[in-house]
Amino acid sequence: MSEKYSVKDKVYAVEDGSKLSIFDMLGHFQRRGVMRVSDLHIKIGTTPAYRVDGDLVRMKGAIVDTDTAKKLIYPLLSEKQIACFEANNNVDASYSAGQLQFRINVFTDNDGMAVAIRGLSNDVPKVEDIGFANDVWKDIIRRKQGLVLMTGITGAGKSTTIASIIARINELSACRIITIEDPIEYLMTQKKSMISQREVGRDVPSFVAGLKAMLREDPDVIFVGEMRDQETIAMTLMAAETGHLVFSTLHTRDVIGSITRILDYFPAERFDEVSNQLSLGLAYVISQKLIPKKDGTGRVVAMEIMNNNYACRNLIRTGKIEQIYSQLQTKTKDRPDEKMISMEAHLARLVKTNVIDLLEAQKWANDHKSFVDAMNVDIVEG
């Protein structure tokens, strides 16, 4: 960390007259838990704010000025990262404090310096505690190859879900696990598997470079932090096709949008080639959202799950992506070629079991009519 700034310096004035350090402010994540307090936002010209159960809650204190912002943010960065930020007005970093790991993005806006800090527990949640809509994770951890794609908006818990699955593989299988992350979020301990976690900008220059090197490093399980561009997607699909179990993420809201997004990265003349490759390499698409609980004690996962069975593969290959939704609605039995669920069906289930409020579920549903239908089905079956 920078020698000029210290995480323990008391620099932010709160309304009771005391001052807090950035270390004190990060301690709030530990006290409340990262499932409740997910992010801290600091920017010049306003008061800092925590994201609590999905909503921004402002601190009661002074407006942050340039000097205070530097004294709060720079202690979290190395000298190299500070130089990178000052040259490019943007830098990604990570920081460990106590039992928590923090993912950090420092950037500039019209007022000056700003930062978004995401809190992550070093203790990876048990996969049973994630809140899967079914037990499809048991099938995933037994797979030897294929792409498992985790999608959702920023802050939906994608990395946490993947980490929980990889942690279980680590406990059960003697295999080689290599990750490429930007930055590393959960620090994995060596158990039955051998794990190497590589960070973009520190260990590898890019996701693509890391993937190219990784294929010469004898991995069994690969985690690509995010599929951001055409070349990364192509390399990730190739890795899934050539005998590796691959995990990755996309910022999309549902299964159909995720598949469409991948295909849209490529020019029209490559559609047949890429759709065929995707149909063969894809194993599962899991889209998730974090929904506030009815009792106000935090948030719960709602999932949409596609198991890439024969029918789905054919729909992807022929470009009939929109017809996949009917598979999510009907192929729901506990069988290897089914185990699917739509977002609307999982939301309806959470409403019927009194976990989330009906109005909250309606806000998060992708399609209102399908949600109403799913609620009616649940009522009939209940």
N, C-alpha and C positions, 0 to 999 in steps of 0.2 A: 504494500500500500504506500501511498505518497507520504514522504517524511514530513512535508510541510503541514499536513492536516492530520488530525487524529479523530477517530470515531468516538472518542470519549469527551471531546470538547463540547461544553455546554453552550450552545449558540442560539437555540430557538426559544424565544420567550412565549410562554403560555399565560393564560388569563389570571392565574393565581400568583403571578409575579416570579415564578421559578423559571429556570431554563432547562431545556432538554438537549441532549446530544443525539446524533443520528443512531447511536447504539441504543439509547433509551427508546427512541421511536420504533426501532426494529423489534425491541422487546415486547411491544404490543401484540405482534404476531404470535409470540410464544404464549403470552398470557391468555389470549382469546382463542388461539388455535387457528391454523391456516385454512381449515374448512369453513371458518366463519369470516376471518379477516384475510383476504386473498392478496390485496395490493395496497401500496402506499404511493400516492402521487404528490410530487413537490414541484412547484413552478413559481417563477418570479411573478409578483403582482397579485398573489392571492394566498390564502392559508392552505397548508397541506391537507390532504384528504385520504382517508382509508376507504377501501371498498369492503363493506361489511354485508355479507349475504347478498351480494350482487349490486348493492346501492352505495353511492359515494356518500361518506359522512365526513364533514369538515372538522378539523381540529379547532378548538377555541384558543386562538393565539394571534400572534402578530402576522402581518402581511410579509411574505418572504421577499427580501431584496437580493440584489446580485451577490453581495458579500456573504449573506447568510446561506444562499443557495450553494455557493462554492464550498463553504465550510461544512455543509451537510452532505454534499454529493461527492466531492473529491476524495474524502477519506475512504470511500468504497472502491476506488480505482487505483490501479498501479500507475507508475509514472508513464509507462508506455501507453496505457489506455487514456490517460489525461492528454497526452500529446496527440493521440489519434482523434479524440473528441475535438480538440481545439483546431485540428487541421480539417476535419470532415463534418463537424457539427452533429456527429452521431457516433455512438459506440455501444456495443453490447459487452456486458461483464457479468461475473457471478461473485458472490460473497457468502462466506459462512460465518454464522454467529450462534453460539450455543448449539442447540439441536436442530437448527434450521439452516437451509441453503436459500439464497436469494438470487433470483434472476433479475438483471438490471439493464435497462435501456436508458441512456442519457442522450438527450437531443436538444435542439433549440427550436423555439417558436418565435412569434412576433414580439414577445416580451423578453426573450433571452433564454436562459438555461432552464431545462425541465428534466424530470426523471420519473420513470415508472418502475417500481420495485415489486416483484412478485415473490411471495413467500412460499417456500416448499419445505416440507418436513424431510429431514434426512432419513426418517423411518418410512420406508415405502409401505403403504397400506396393504393389508392382506387382500388378495384378489376376491375373496368371499365378501369383503366389506365394501367393495366398489359400488355394488348395486346393479349388477348385470341383470338384464330383463329375463334371461334364461341361463342355463349352464354351458353356453357355447364356449366359454373360456377353457373348459376341460378338454374340448376338442382341439382348440388352438394350441395348447401347450404340448399336445402329442404330435403335432404336425412336424414334418421334416422339411417342407418347402412350401412356397407360395407367399403372396403378399397379403398381409393383414393391414388394412388401411383404417386409421382412426381419424375421424373428422369432427369438426365442430367449430364454433366461433372461438375467438380468443378468450381464454379463461374458462373453457368448458371442461377442463380436467383431462384433456387428451393424453398429455405426457404422464399423468399420474396413473391412468388406466394401463397404458403400455408398460410403465415401470412395474406395476403390480404383476402383470403377466410374465415379464422377463424375470422378475424376482422369483416367481414360482418355478420357472424353468431352471433357474440357477440352483434352486433347492433340490430339484428332482433329477436333473440330467447332467452327465459329465460331458459337456460340450463347450465349444469355443464361441463366446459372445463378443462381438465388436460393435460399438456404437459410434456414430458421428453426430455431434450435437452442437448447437450454437445458441447459448453456451450449454455446458453440462448442467443438468437440473438435479437429478437424484444421483447421489454417489453410491454405487453398488459395492457390496462387500463380496469377496471371493468365497464361494461355498463349494458346491459340487462342480460347478462350471468354472472356466477361466474367463474373466471379463477384462476387456480393454475398452476404456471410454476415451474417445478422442474429441478434442474441441476445435471447431473451425476458428482459424486465426491464431491458435496456439500450437496445435499439433498437425493440422492440415490447412492448406490455404483455402479450400472450398469443399462443399459436399461432393462435387464431382471428382475432385482429386482424391479425396478420402475413399470414395467408392472404388475408384480404379485401383488404388493401392490395396484396399481391403480384399479384393478378389484374389490377391496373391498371398493373403495372410491366413488362409485355411479356416474361414469362419463357418460355423453352423447356423448361428442366429445373428442377424444384422438389424440394427436400428438406425434408420436415417431420420434425423430430427424433423426435417420438413422437405417435401418435394416442391421446390420453389421455381423450377424452370424446366424447359424441355429436356435438356441434357441430363439433369438429375433424375427426372422421371424415367427416361429411357434406360439409364444405368440401373435404376432400382428395379424396373420390370425385368431386365436381363438377369439380375441377381436372383430374383424370385423364380425365374424359369430354369436356372442352372443349378438347382438343388440346394437352395438356401431358404430358411424361414426368415422373411423380411417384414419388419414393422416400419411404418412411416405415418406421417400426418398431413392433412390438408385443412385449410380454413374454409370449409363449406358446411352448409347447414343440414344437408340430408344425403341419403345414399345416391339418389338419381343425380343430384347436383355434383356430387363428388366424381362420379364416373364421367359425366359430361365435361367437368372441368379438366380432367386429365386429357380427354380426347381433344378439347379445344386448344390445348397447348401446341398441337401439331397442325401443319398445313393440310388442306383438304386432300391433296394427292397422297398423303400418308395415312388416311383414315383407315383403309382396309388393313394395312400392315399393323398399325397400332391397336386397333380394336381387336384384331385376332390375337395379338400378343397379350393384351390386357385380359381378354376372355380366358386365356390359358393360364396366365400367371396369377391372377387375382384369387385369393382364398375367401376373404371376408371384408366387408365394409361395415364399420360400426360408427354411426353418427350419434353424438351424445350432447346433452344439454344439462346444465345444473339448474334445478328448479327450487325456489324457496319452499321450505316445508310449511305446512299448515300451522304447526305449533310454534313457529318462530325460532326453532333451535338450530337452524342452519339450512343447508341445501341438500337435495337428493338428485341422483343421476336418473335421467330419462334417456332411453336408448332406442335407436332404430338399427336393426341388424339384418344384413344381407349375407346369406351363405351362398357362395357362387356355385350353385348346382348346375346340372345340365341345362335346364331351362334358362337360367340367368346367363350362362355362358353363350347360349345361342342368341339371346336378345342383345347382348353386348356386341357380339360378332356381326350381327346384321343391322346394328344401329337403332334398334327399337328400345331405347333406354327407358322411355316413359312407361313401358309395359312391365317393368320390373316391380313397380309398386304393388301390382296385383299378387305377385309372388310373396311380398312382405306380408300381405293381408291373409293369404291362404296357407302358406307353407310354414305353419307354426307348431307342428307336432314335434315331440321330443324324439326325432329321428335324425340320423347323420346327414341326410340330404335335405333336411328342412331347418328347424330351429331358427326361424326368422320372426321378425316382429316389426310393425311400423311404429313410428314415433307416436302417432295418435293412439294406437292400441296400448302402448306402455303408459302414456299419460292417463288414459282412461282407467287403467288398472290402479295407478297411484291415487287417482281421485276416489275410486270405489273402495280402496283400502284405507281411506282417510289420511293419507300421507300428505297430499297437496290439495289446495283449494280448487274448486271447479273453475272459478274465474281466472286463477293463475294458470291452470292448464290450458284454457282457451287462448291465453296470450301467447303461449309457447308452441301451440300446435302449428304445423306447417300448412295444414288444410283443414278449415273449420268443418266442412261437411263430413270429411272422413273421421274427424274426432267425434262428431255427433253420432255417426254410425257405430263407431267403436264403443261409445258409451252405451248405446242401445243394446249392442251385442252382450256387453258385460252384464247389463241389467237382466237380460233374458237368461243368460247362463248362470247368473248368481242366484 
